[in-house]
Amino acid sequence: MHEFRTQCVLAALATWRVAHLLVSEDGPADVITRFRVRLGDSVWGKLMDCFGCVSLGVSMPIAILISSQILEFILTWPALSGAAFLLERATGKPLVLERSSEQTKQD
């Protein structure tokens, strides 16, 4: 069991790293940028802008690698994506909420 927990932590970090690379970085020699440009406004191109979507795709093969049973895979796949999503939120730009001008006038 201890080995599986270690694998899950490493898998979550790997999922975040690859998903972050695909969504937010240019990649070595701008390979990822060129790939995104090639996809354009297609459905696949729009999915490349969504960290949650990309992390689901990235986490699937990783979950297959570390899972030994189907139930374990079914639970591990979204868990890895969720962990990556939480890491992205924790390391990304902070969300800044601003009041609208109408709300400011009412206060």
C-alpha positions in Angstrom: 0.0 0.0 0.0 2.8 2.4 0.8 4.3 1.9 -2.7 0.9 2.8 -4.3 0.7 6.0 -2.2 4.1 7.0 -3.4 3.2 6.2 -7.0 0.0 8.3 -6.6 1.9 11.4 -5.4 4.5 11.0 -8.2 1.7 10.4 -10.7 -0.2 13.5 -9.6 3.0 15.6 -9.9 3.7 14.2 -13.4 0.1 14.8 -14.4 0.3 18.4 -13.4 3.7 18.9 -15.1 2.6 17.5 -18.4 -0.8 19.2 -18.4 0.8 22.5 -17.4 3.3 22.2 -20.2 0.5 21.5 -22.8 -1.8 24.3 -21.6 0.5 27.1 -20.4 4.0 26.7 -21.9 5.6 27.1 -25.3 7.6 23.9 -25.0 11.2 23.3 -26.1 11.8 25.1 -29.5 8.1 26.2 -29.4 6.9 22.7 -30.2 3.8 23.0 -28.0 3.0 26.5 -29.4 3.2 25.2 -33.0 1.0 22.2 -32.0 -1.7 24.6 -30.5 -1.6 26.9 -33.6 -2.0 23.9 -35.9 -5.1 22.8 -33.9 -6.5 26.3 -34.1 -10.1 26.9 -33.2 -11.1 23.2 -33.6 -12.6 21.2 -30.8 -9.2 19.8 -30.0 -7.7 23.3 -30.1 -10.2 24.6 -27.6 -9.7 21.6 -25.3 -6.0 22.5 -25.2 -7.0 25.8 -23.5 -8.7 23.9 -20.7 -6.4 22.7 -17.9 -9.1 20.4 -16.5 -9.7 18.8 -19.9 -6.0 18.3 -20.6 -5.4 16.9 -17.1 -8.1 14.3 -17.7 -6.4 13.2 -20.9 -2.9 13.2 -19.4 -4.0 11.3 -16.2 -5.6 8.4 -18.0 -2.5 6.6 -19.2 -0.7 7.4 -15.9 -3.6 5.9 -14.0 -3.4 2.8 -16.2 0.3 2.5 -15.4 -0.1 2.6 -11.6 -3.4 0.8 -11.2 -3.5 -3.0 -10.8 -7.3 -3.4 -10.7 -10.2 -1.8 -12.7 -11.7 -0.2 -9.6 -8.4 1.2 -8.6 -8.1 2.7 -12.1 -11.7 4.1 -12.0 -10.8 5.9 -8.7 -7.2 6.9 -9.6 -7.9 8.5 -13.0 -10.1 11.4 -11.8 -8.1 11.6 -8.5 -4.9 12.4 -10.5 -6.7 14.9 -12.6 -8.2 16.5 -9.5 -4.8 16.6 -7.8 -3.3 18.2 -10.8 -6.1 20.8 -11.0 -5.6 21.7 -7.3 -1.8 22.1 -7.9 -2.6 24.3 -10.9 -4.9 26.5 -8.8 -2.3 26.6 -6.0 0.6 27.6 -8.3 -1.3 29.7 -10.8 -2.1 33.4 -10.8 -4.3 34.3 -7.9 -7.9 34.9 -8.7 -8.7 38.6 -8.1 -12.4 39.5 -7.6 -13.3 43.1 -8.2 -16.5 44.8 -7.4 -18.5 46.2 -10.3 -18.9 50.0 -10.5 -22.6 49.5 -9.6 -21.8 47.6 -6.4 -19.3 50.3 -5.4 -21.9 53.0 -5.8 -24.3 51.1 -3.6 -21.8 50.7 -0.7 
